[in-house]
Amino acid sequence: MVTKQLLKDLPENADLRRADSLAREIFSDIANKWALLIIEALGERTLRFSELRHEVEGVSHKMLTQNLRMLERNGLVDRKVHPTVPPRVEYTLTEPGRALRNVVDAICGWTHQHLGHIESARGRFDA
């Protein structure tokens, strides 16, 4: 976590420890499984809603819609509507979204690297 010393030159809304900070609100938005999986699925590609739903196994229509709107609101995803019948809607990561994807990739790598250890720990704990 960031120390007070490191935060001294930043505005109060950048402090994750403060319940009323914008930083905590953003962190809360993006630190959920669906948002992380959507970011990972988009990667460097542009996908339609149905393609995203296929890529993110288990996500409901409602949860995908809510998370895409949140990611768009936070400037992490661009939504482009093509004027066709029916409308074709495509989603692409923005530059900040691609930067966040690097972090998501690191989390995925960490998960793969430590999967065996976590499985063993869960086995001991649940026994």
DSSP file with accessible surface (Angstrom, degrees, kcal/mol):
  #  RESIDUE AA STRUCTURE BP1 BP2  ACC     N-H-->O    O-->H-N    N-H-->O    O-->H-N    TCO  KAPPA ALPHA  PHI   PSI    X-CA   Y-CA   Z-CA
    1    1 A M              0   0  177      0, 0.0     2,-0.2     0, 0.0     0, 0.0   0.000 360.0 360.0 360.0 155.0    0.0    0.0    0.0
    2    2 A V        -     0   0   62      1,-0.1     2,-0.1     2,-0.0    15,-0.1  -0.495 360.0-130.3 -76.6 134.7    1.1    3.5   -0.6
    3    3 A T     >  -     0   0   75     -2,-0.2     4,-1.3     1,-0.1     3,-0.3  -0.432  20.2-112.5 -82.9 162.1    2.6    5.3    2.4
    4    4 A K  H  > S+     0   0  156      1,-0.2     4,-0.8     2,-0.2     3,-0.2   0.863 117.4  60.0 -60.0 -35.2    1.6    8.8    3.6
    5    5 A Q  H >4 S+     0   0  129      1,-0.2     3,-0.7     2,-0.2     4,-0.3   0.915 105.8  46.4 -60.6 -42.1    5.0   10.1    2.6
    6    6 A L  H 34 S+     0   0  122     -3,-0.3     3,-0.4     1,-0.2    -1,-0.2   0.772 113.8  49.6 -71.4 -25.8    4.4    9.0   -1.0
    7    7 A L  H >< S+     0   0   19     -4,-1.3     3,-1.9     1,-0.2    -1,-0.2   0.532  80.1  97.8 -90.0  -5.2    1.0   10.6   -1.0
    8    8 A K  T << S+     0   0  133     -4,-0.8    -1,-0.2    -3,-0.7    -2,-0.1   0.799  88.9  41.2 -59.0 -30.6    1.9   14.0    0.4
    9    9 A D  T 3  S+     0   0  143     -3,-0.4    -1,-0.3    -4,-0.3    -2,-0.1   0.420 102.2  86.9 -97.0   1.8    2.1   15.7   -3.0
   10   10 A L  S <  S-     0   0   93     -3,-1.9     5,-0.0     1,-0.1    -3,-0.0  -0.695  86.6 -99.4 -99.4 155.3   -1.0   14.0   -4.4
   11   11 A P    >   -     0   0   82      0, 0.0     3,-2.1     0, 0.0     4,-0.2  -0.282  35.9-108.9 -67.1 158.3   -4.6   15.2   -4.0
   12   12 A E  G >  S+     0   0  133      1,-0.3     3,-1.7     2,-0.2     6,-0.2   0.822 116.4  66.0 -58.5 -31.2   -6.7   13.6   -1.3
   13   13 A N  G 3  S+     0   0   79      1,-0.3    10,-2.8     8,-0.1    -1,-0.3   0.541  92.9  62.8 -72.9  -1.2   -8.8   11.8   -3.9
   14   14 A A  G <  S+     0   0   31     -3,-2.1     2,-0.8     8,-0.2    -1,-0.3   0.503  77.2 103.0 -95.5  -4.5   -5.7    9.8   -4.9
   15   15 A D    X   -     0   0   23     -3,-1.7     3,-1.4    -4,-0.2     9,-0.3  -0.691  54.9-163.8 -86.8 109.3   -5.5    8.1   -1.4
   16   16 A L  T 3  S+     0   0   50     -2,-0.8    -1,-0.2     1,-0.3     5,-0.1   0.735  86.8  65.0 -62.7 -22.2   -6.8    4.5   -1.6
   17   17 A R  T 3  S+     0   0   91    -15,-0.1     2,-0.4    -3,-0.1    -1,-0.3   0.738  83.4  88.1 -75.2 -20.6   -7.0    4.4    2.2
   18   18 A R  S X  S-     0   0   80     -3,-1.4     3,-1.6    -6,-0.2     6,-0.3  -0.668  71.4-146.8 -83.2 128.2   -9.7    7.1    2.2
   19   19 A A  T 3  S+     0   0   84     -2,-0.4    -1,-0.1     1,-0.3    -3,-0.0   0.796  99.0  48.1 -63.1 -27.5  -13.3    5.8    1.9
   20   20 A D  T 3  S+     0   0  115      4,-0.1    -1,-0.3     5,-0.0     2,-0.2   0.278  86.7 118.9 -98.6  13.2  -14.3    8.9    0.0
   21   21 A S    <>  -     0   0    4     -3,-1.6     4,-1.7    -6,-0.2    -8,-0.1  -0.495  65.0-136.3 -85.8 148.5  -11.5    9.0   -2.5
   22   22 A L  H  > S+     0   0   79      1,-0.2     4,-2.8     2,-0.2     5,-0.2   0.883 106.0  60.6 -63.4 -37.3  -11.9    8.7   -6.2
   23   23 A A  H  > S+     0   0   24    -10,-2.8     4,-2.7     1,-0.2    -1,-0.2   0.913 104.9  47.2 -59.4 -42.1   -8.9    6.3   -6.3
   24   24 A R  H  > S+     0   0   96     -9,-0.3     4,-2.7    -6,-0.3    -1,-0.2   0.900 110.9  52.1 -67.4 -38.0  -10.7    3.9   -4.0
   25   25 A E  H  X S+     0   0   84     -4,-1.7     4,-2.1     2,-0.2    -2,-0.2   0.939 112.6  45.0 -62.7 -44.5  -13.9    4.1   -6.2
   26   26 A I  H  X S+     0   0   60     -4,-2.8     4,-2.5     2,-0.2     5,-0.3   0.935 112.8  51.0 -64.1 -45.2  -11.9    3.4   -9.3
   27   27 A F  H  X S+     0   0  116     -4,-2.7     4,-2.1    -5,-0.2    -2,-0.2   0.926 110.3  49.7 -58.3 -43.8  -10.0    0.5   -7.6
   28   28 A S  H  < S+     0   0   80     -4,-2.7    -1,-0.2     1,-0.2    -2,-0.2   0.894 110.4  51.5 -63.3 -39.2  -13.4   -0.9   -6.4
   29   29 A D  H  < S+     0   0   36     -4,-2.1     3,-0.3     1,-0.2    -2,-0.2   0.939 118.5  34.0 -62.2 -48.8  -14.7   -0.7  -10.0
   30   30 A I  H  < S+     0   0   28     -4,-2.5     2,-1.1     1,-0.2    -2,-0.2   0.684 100.1  79.0 -87.7 -16.3  -11.9   -2.5  -11.7
   31   31 A A  S  < S+     0   0   54     -4,-2.1     2,-0.3    -5,-0.3    -1,-0.2  -0.260  72.3 102.2 -90.3  50.3  -11.0   -5.0   -9.0
   32   32 A N  S  > S-     0   0   47     -2,-1.1     4,-2.3    -3,-0.3     5,-0.2  -0.947  80.5-115.6-128.2 155.1  -13.8   -7.4   -9.7
   33   33 A K  H  > S+     0   0  136     -2,-0.3     4,-2.4     1,-0.2     5,-0.2   0.873 111.6  50.1 -59.6 -39.6  -13.5  -10.7  -11.6
   34   34 A W  H  > S+     0   0   37      2,-0.2     4,-2.6     1,-0.2    -1,-0.2   0.929 110.8  48.3 -67.9 -43.5  -15.7   -9.6  -14.5
   35   35 A A  H  > S+     0   0    0      1,-0.2     4,-2.6     2,-0.2     5,-0.2   0.941 113.9  47.3 -60.9 -45.3  -13.9   -6.4  -15.2
   36   36 A L  H  X S+     0   0   47     -4,-2.3     4,-2.3     1,-0.2    -1,-0.2   0.914 113.7  47.4 -63.5 -41.3  -10.5   -8.1  -15.1
   37   37 A L  H  X S+     0   0   82     -4,-2.4     4,-2.5    -5,-0.2    -1,-0.2   0.878 111.6  50.7 -69.8 -34.5  -11.7  -10.9  -17.4
   38   38 A I  H  X S+     0   0    0     -4,-2.6     4,-2.6     2,-0.2     5,-0.2   0.937 110.8  48.8 -66.0 -45.7  -13.3   -8.4  -19.8
   39   39 A I  H  X S+     0   0    0     -4,-2.6     4,-2.1    -5,-0.2    -2,-0.2   0.932 113.5  47.1 -60.1 -44.2  -10.0   -6.5  -20.0
   40   40 A E  H  < S+     0   0   59     -4,-2.3    -1,-0.2    -5,-0.2    -2,-0.2   0.916 111.8  50.6 -64.0 -42.5   -8.0   -9.7  -20.5
   41   41 A A  H  < S+     0   0   12     -4,-2.5    -2,-0.2     1,-0.2    -1,-0.2   0.895 109.9  49.5 -64.9 -40.0  -10.5  -10.9  -23.2
   42   42 A L  H >< S+     0   0    0     -4,-2.6     3,-3.4    -5,-0.2    -1,-0.2   0.925  77.7 147.2 -66.6 -43.2  -10.3   -7.6  -25.1
   43   43 A G  T 3< S-     0   0    4     -4,-2.1    50,-0.3     1,-0.3    -1,-0.2  -0.154  82.8 -24.4  48.5-123.8   -6.5   -7.5  -25.1
   44   44 A E  T 3  S+     0   0  138     -3,-0.1    -1,-0.3    48,-0.1     2,-0.2   0.215 121.9  94.6-101.2  13.2   -5.4   -5.9  -28.3
   45   45 A R    <   -     0   0  109     -3,-3.4    48,-0.5    -4,-0.1     2,-0.5  -0.611  69.9-130.3-106.5 164.8   -8.6   -6.8  -30.1
   46   46 A T        -     0   0   65     -2,-0.2     2,-0.3    46,-0.1    46,-0.2  -0.959  34.6-176.4-108.6 128.2  -11.9   -5.1  -30.9
   47   47 A L  E     -A   91   0A  12     44,-2.3    44,-2.8    -2,-0.5     2,-0.1  -0.953  23.4-126.9-129.0 149.7  -14.9   -7.4  -30.0
   48   48 A R  E  >  -A   90   0A 100     -2,-0.3     4,-2.6    42,-0.2     5,-0.2  -0.449  39.0-101.9 -83.2 164.5  -18.6   -7.2  -30.3
   49   49 A F  H  > S+     0   0   40     40,-0.8     4,-2.6     1,-0.2     5,-0.2   0.922 122.8  48.7 -54.4 -48.9  -20.8   -7.8  -27.3
   50   50 A S  H  > S+     0   0   79      1,-0.2     4,-1.8     2,-0.2    -1,-0.2   0.871 110.7  51.2 -64.0 -34.9  -21.7  -11.4  -28.3
   51   51 A E  H  > S+     0   0   89      2,-0.2     4,-2.2     1,-0.2    -1,-0.2   0.909 110.7  48.8 -67.4 -41.1  -18.0  -12.2  -28.9
   52   52 A L  H  X S+     0   0    0     -4,-2.6     4,-2.5     2,-0.2    -2,-0.2   0.915 109.0  52.5 -63.0 -43.3  -17.1  -10.8  -25.5
   53   53 A R  H  < S+     0   0  110     -4,-2.6     6,-0.3     1,-0.2    -1,-0.2   0.885 111.1  47.7 -62.1 -35.9  -19.8  -12.9  -23.9
   54   54 A H  H  < S+     0   0  155     -4,-1.8    -1,-0.2    -5,-0.2    -2,-0.2   0.884 112.9  48.7 -69.6 -40.0  -18.5  -16.0  -25.6
   55   55 A E  H  < S+     0   0   92     -4,-2.2     2,-1.2     1,-0.2    -2,-0.2   0.847 106.2  57.9 -68.7 -37.5  -14.9  -15.1  -24.5
   56   56 A V  S >< S-     0   0    6     -4,-2.5     3,-1.8    -5,-0.1    -1,-0.2  -0.717  88.7-149.6 -99.1  83.9  -15.8  -14.5  -20.8
   57   57 A E  T 3  S+     0   0  179     -2,-1.2     3,-0.1     1,-0.2    -3,-0.1  -0.256  74.1  17.2 -59.3 131.2  -17.3  -17.8  -19.9
   58   58 A G  T 3  S+     0   0   68      1,-0.3     2,-0.3    -5,-0.2    -1,-0.2   0.273  86.3 131.5  94.7 -11.3  -20.1  -17.6  -17.3
   59   59 A V    <   -     0   0    6     -3,-1.8    -1,-0.3    -6,-0.3     2,-0.1  -0.581  51.5-133.6 -78.1 135.4  -20.8  -13.9  -17.5
   60   60 A S     >  -     0   0   52     -2,-0.3     4,-2.6     1,-0.1     5,-0.2  -0.442  21.7-111.0 -80.8 162.7  -24.4  -13.0  -17.7
   61   61 A H  H  > S+     0   0  104      1,-0.2     4,-2.5     2,-0.2     5,-0.2   0.928 119.5  50.0 -56.2 -45.3  -25.8  -10.5  -20.2
   62   62 A K  H  > S+     0   0  140      1,-0.2     4,-2.7     2,-0.2    -1,-0.2   0.925 111.5  45.9 -63.1 -46.5  -26.6   -8.2  -17.3
   63   63 A M  H  > S+     0   0   57      2,-0.2     4,-2.5     1,-0.2     5,-0.2   0.892 112.9  50.2 -68.0 -37.6  -23.1   -8.4  -15.7
   64   64 A L  H  X S+     0   0    0     -4,-2.6     4,-2.7     2,-0.2     5,-0.2   0.946 112.4  47.8 -64.8 -43.4  -21.3   -7.9  -19.0
   65   65 A T  H  X S+     0   0   28     -4,-2.5     4,-2.4    -5,-0.2    -2,-0.2   0.940 113.2  47.5 -60.6 -48.9  -23.5   -4.9  -19.8
   66   66 A Q  H  X S+     0   0   89     -4,-2.7     4,-2.2     1,-0.2    -1,-0.2   0.917 114.8  45.7 -61.0 -43.7  -22.9   -3.3  -16.3
   67   67 A N  H  X S+     0   0   10     -4,-2.5     4,-2.8     2,-0.2     5,-0.2   0.891 111.3  51.4 -71.8 -37.0  -19.1   -3.9  -16.4
   68   68 A L  H  X S+     0   0    3     -4,-2.7     4,-2.5    -5,-0.2    -1,-0.2   0.923 111.1  48.9 -63.9 -41.0  -18.7   -2.6  -20.0
   69   69 A R  H  X S+     0   0  169     -4,-2.4     4,-2.8    -5,-0.2    -2,-0.2   0.916 112.4  48.2 -62.6 -43.0  -20.6    0.5  -19.0
   70   70 A M  H  X S+     0   0   28     -4,-2.2     4,-2.1     2,-0.2    -2,-0.2   0.928 112.4  48.1 -63.6 -44.5  -18.4    1.0  -15.9
   71   71 A L  H  <>S+     0   0    0     -4,-2.8     5,-2.9     1,-0.2     6,-1.0   0.895 113.5  47.9 -64.8 -37.0  -15.2    0.4  -17.9
   72   72 A E  H ><5S+     0   0   78     -4,-2.5     3,-1.7     4,-0.2    -2,-0.2   0.928 109.6  52.8 -66.9 -44.0  -16.4    2.9  -20.5
   73   73 A R  H 3<5S+     0   0  174     -4,-2.8    -2,-0.2     1,-0.3    -1,-0.2   0.875 109.5  49.5 -58.8 -37.3  -17.4    5.4  -17.8
   74   74 A N  T 3<5S-     0   0   42     -4,-2.1    -1,-0.3    -5,-0.2    -2,-0.2   0.387 117.8-113.6 -85.9   4.5  -13.9    5.1  -16.4
   75   75 A G  T < 5S+     0   0   35     -3,-1.7    22,-0.4     2,-0.2    -3,-0.2   0.720  87.2 113.1  75.3  22.2  -12.3    5.6  -19.8
   76   76 A L  S   <S+     0   0   18     -5,-2.9    18,-2.0     1,-0.2     2,-0.4   0.671  74.4  40.1 -98.5 -20.5  -10.8    2.1  -20.1
   77   77 A V  E     -B   93   0A   1     -6,-1.0     2,-0.4    16,-0.3    16,-0.2  -0.991  69.2-145.4-131.7 136.4  -13.0    0.9  -22.9
   78   78 A D  E     -B   92   0A 100     14,-3.7    14,-2.0    -2,-0.4     2,-0.5  -0.870  13.2-156.0 -96.8 136.8  -14.2    2.6  -26.1
   79   79 A R  E     -B   91   0A 114     -2,-0.4     2,-0.5    12,-0.2    12,-0.2  -0.961   8.9-170.3-114.3 123.9  -17.6    1.7  -27.4
   80   80 A K  E     -B   90   0A 127     10,-2.8    10,-2.7    -2,-0.5     2,-0.6  -0.970   6.4-159.7-120.3 124.8  -18.3    2.3  -31.0
   81   81 A V  E     -B   89   0A  71     -2,-0.5     8,-0.2     8,-0.2    -2,-0.0  -0.900   8.5-151.4-104.0 122.6  -21.8    2.0  -32.5
   82   82 A H  E     -B   88   0A  30      6,-3.6     2,-2.6    -2,-0.6     6,-1.3  -0.794  23.1-120.4 -92.7 133.2  -22.1    1.4  -36.2
   83   83 A P        +     0   0  134      0, 0.0     2,-0.3     0, 0.0    -1,-0.1  -0.392  69.1 121.9 -76.6  70.8  -25.2    2.7  -37.8
   84   84 A T        -     0   0   65     -2,-2.6    -2,-0.0     4,-0.1     4,-0.0  -0.779  69.7 -82.6-120.6 171.2  -26.5   -0.6  -39.2
   85   85 A V  S    S+     0   0  148     -2,-0.3     3,-0.0     1,-0.2     0, 0.0  -0.971 126.4  23.7-119.1 115.2  -29.7   -2.5  -38.7
   86   86 A P  S    S-     0   0  102      0, 0.0    -1,-0.2     0, 0.0    -2,-0.0   0.700 116.5-109.7 -71.1 162.4  -29.4   -4.0  -36.2
   87   87 A P        -     0   0   84      0, 0.0     2,-0.6     0, 0.0    -2,-0.1  -0.279  24.9-140.4 -59.9 139.6  -26.8   -1.7  -34.7
   88   88 A R  E     - B   0  82A  81     -6,-1.3    -6,-3.6   -40,-0.0     2,-0.5  -0.925  18.8-167.1-103.4 122.1  -23.3   -3.2  -34.5
   89   89 A V  E     - B   0  81A  29     -2,-0.6   -40,-0.8    -8,-0.2     2,-0.3  -0.945   4.1-172.4-114.7 130.4  -21.5   -2.3  -31.3
   90   90 A E  E     -AB  48  80A  45    -10,-2.7   -10,-2.8    -2,-0.5     2,-0.4  -0.922   9.2-151.5-124.0 149.5  -17.8   -2.9  -30.8
   91   91 A Y  E     +AB  47  79A  19    -44,-2.8   -44,-2.3    -2,-0.3     2,-0.3  -0.961  16.0 172.6-124.5 136.1  -15.6   -2.5  -27.7
   92   92 A T  E     - B   0  78A  43    -14,-2.0   -14,-3.7    -2,-0.4     2,-0.2  -0.992  34.8-109.3-139.8 144.1  -11.9   -1.7  -27.6
   93   93 A L  E     - B   0  77A   3    -48,-0.5   -16,-0.3    -2,-0.3     2,-0.1  -0.511  31.7-137.7 -70.9 141.4   -9.5   -1.0  -24.8
   94   94 A T     >  -     0   0   17    -18,-2.0     4,-2.7    -2,-0.2     5,-0.2  -0.291  37.1 -88.4 -82.4 179.3   -8.3    2.6  -24.6
   95   95 A E  H  > S+     0   0  149      1,-0.2     4,-2.2     2,-0.2     5,-0.2   0.946 132.4  45.5 -58.5 -48.6   -4.6    3.5  -23.9
   96   96 A P  H  > S+     0   0   76      0, 0.0     4,-2.4     0, 0.0    -1,-0.2   0.889 111.9  54.2 -62.8 -33.1   -5.2    3.4  -20.1
   97   97 A G  H  > S+     0   0    0    -22,-0.4     4,-2.0     2,-0.2    -2,-0.2   0.903 107.9  48.6 -64.8 -40.2   -7.2    0.2  -20.6
   98   98 A R  H  X S+     0   0   90     -4,-2.7     4,-1.3     2,-0.2    -1,-0.2   0.883 110.1  52.1 -67.5 -36.4   -4.2   -1.4  -22.4
   99   99 A A  H  X S+     0   0   54     -4,-2.2     4,-1.0    -5,-0.2     3,-0.4   0.920 109.6  49.3 -64.7 -40.4   -1.9   -0.2  -19.6
  100  100 A L  H  X S+     0   0   29     -4,-2.4     4,-2.4     1,-0.2     3,-0.4   0.871 102.5  62.6 -65.5 -33.7   -4.3   -1.8  -17.0
  101  101 A R  H  X S+     0   0   48     -4,-2.0     4,-3.2     1,-0.2    -1,-0.2   0.872  96.1  58.9 -61.1 -33.6   -4.2   -5.0  -19.1
  102  102 A N  H  X S+     0   0  105     -4,-1.3     4,-1.8    -3,-0.4    -1,-0.2   0.912 107.7  46.3 -60.0 -39.0   -0.5   -5.2  -18.4
  103  103 A V  H  X S+     0   0   81     -4,-1.0     4,-2.3    -3,-0.4    -2,-0.2   0.920 111.6  50.7 -68.2 -42.8   -1.3   -5.4  -14.7
  104  104 A V  H  X S+     0   0    5     -4,-2.4     4,-2.7     1,-0.2    -2,-0.2   0.918 108.3  52.9 -61.4 -41.9   -4.0   -7.9  -15.4
  105  105 A D  H  X S+     0   0   52     -4,-3.2     4,-2.6     1,-0.2    -1,-0.2   0.901 107.9  51.2 -59.6 -40.0   -1.5  -10.0  -17.3
  106  106 A A  H  X S+     0   0   66     -4,-1.8     4,-2.6     2,-0.2    -1,-0.2   0.904 109.5  49.6 -64.8 -39.8    0.8   -9.9  -14.4
  107  107 A I  H  X S+     0   0   78     -4,-2.3     4,-2.6     2,-0.2    -2,-0.2   0.919 110.7  50.1 -64.4 -41.7   -2.0  -11.1  -12.0
  108  108 A C  H  X S+     0   0   43     -4,-2.7     4,-2.5     2,-0.2    -2,-0.2   0.925 111.3  49.0 -61.5 -43.8   -2.8  -13.9  -14.4
  109  109 A G  H  X S+     0   0   36     -4,-2.6     4,-2.6     2,-0.2    -2,-0.2   0.914 110.4  50.3 -61.4 -43.3    0.9  -14.9  -14.5
  110  110 A W  H  X S+     0   0  137     -4,-2.6     4,-2.2     2,-0.2    -2,-0.2   0.922 109.7  51.7 -60.4 -43.3    1.1  -14.8  -10.7
  111  111 A T  H  X S+     0   0   54     -4,-2.6     4,-0.8     1,-0.2    -2,-0.2   0.936 112.4  44.7 -60.0 -48.0   -2.0  -17.0  -10.5
  112  112 A H  H >< S+     0   0  143     -4,-2.5     3,-0.6     1,-0.2     4,-0.4   0.907 113.1  51.4 -63.4 -40.8   -0.4  -19.6  -12.9
  113  113 A Q  H 3< S+     0   0  148     -4,-2.6     4,-0.2     1,-0.2    -1,-0.2   0.862 120.8  32.2 -65.1 -36.2    2.9  -19.5  -11.1
  114  114 A H  H 3X S+     0   0   61     -4,-2.2     4,-2.5    -5,-0.2     5,-0.2   0.312  85.1 106.4-108.6   9.7    1.4  -20.0   -7.6
  115  115 A L  H <X S+     0   0   85     -4,-0.8     4,-2.8    -3,-0.6     5,-0.2   0.904  81.4  49.5 -56.5 -46.8   -1.6  -22.2   -8.5
  116  116 A G  H  > S+     0   0   42     -4,-0.4     4,-2.4     1,-0.2    -1,-0.2   0.916 111.8  48.4 -60.6 -44.2    0.0  -25.4   -7.1
  117  117 A H  H  > S+     0   0  124     -4,-0.2     4,-2.5     2,-0.2    -1,-0.2   0.923 113.0  47.6 -62.9 -44.1    0.9  -23.7   -3.8
  118  118 A I  H  X S+     0   0   49     -4,-2.5     4,-2.7     2,-0.2     5,-0.2   0.913 110.5  52.1 -65.7 -41.2   -2.6  -22.3   -3.4
  119  119 A E  H  X S+     0   0  135     -4,-2.8     4,-2.2    -5,-0.2    -1,-0.2   0.925 111.5  47.2 -59.4 -44.8   -4.1  -25.7   -4.2
  120  120 A S  H  X S+     0   0   65     -4,-2.4     4,-2.3     2,-0.2    -2,-0.2   0.916 111.8  50.0 -62.8 -45.5   -2.0  -27.3   -1.6
  121  121 A A  H  X S+     0   0   33     -4,-2.5     4,-2.6     1,-0.2    -2,-0.2   0.911 110.9  49.3 -61.5 -42.0   -2.8  -24.7    1.0
  122  122 A R  H  X S+     0   0  166     -4,-2.7     4,-2.9     1,-0.2    -1,-0.2   0.894 109.2  52.9 -64.5 -39.8   -6.5  -25.0    0.4
  123  123 A G  H  X S+     0   0   43     -4,-2.2     4,-0.9    -5,-0.2    -2,-0.2   0.915 112.8  43.9 -61.5 -43.6   -6.2  -28.8    0.7
  124  124 A R  H  < S+     0   0  163     -4,-2.3     3,-0.3     2,-0.2    -2,-0.2   0.911 116.2  47.5 -66.3 -42.8   -4.5  -28.4    4.1
  125  125 A F  H  < S+     0   0  177     -4,-2.6    -2,-0.2     1,-0.2    -1,-0.2   0.903 114.8  44.5 -66.0 -43.0   -7.0  -25.8    5.2
  126  126 A D  H  <        0   0  123     -4,-2.9    -1,-0.2    -5,-0.2    -2,-0.2   0.577 360.0 360.0 -80.6 -11.6  -10.1  -27.6    4.1
  127  127 A A     <        0   0  118     -4,-0.9    -3,-0.1    -3,-0.3    -4,-0.0  -0.176 360.0 360.0 -72.8 360.0   -8.9  -31.0    5.6
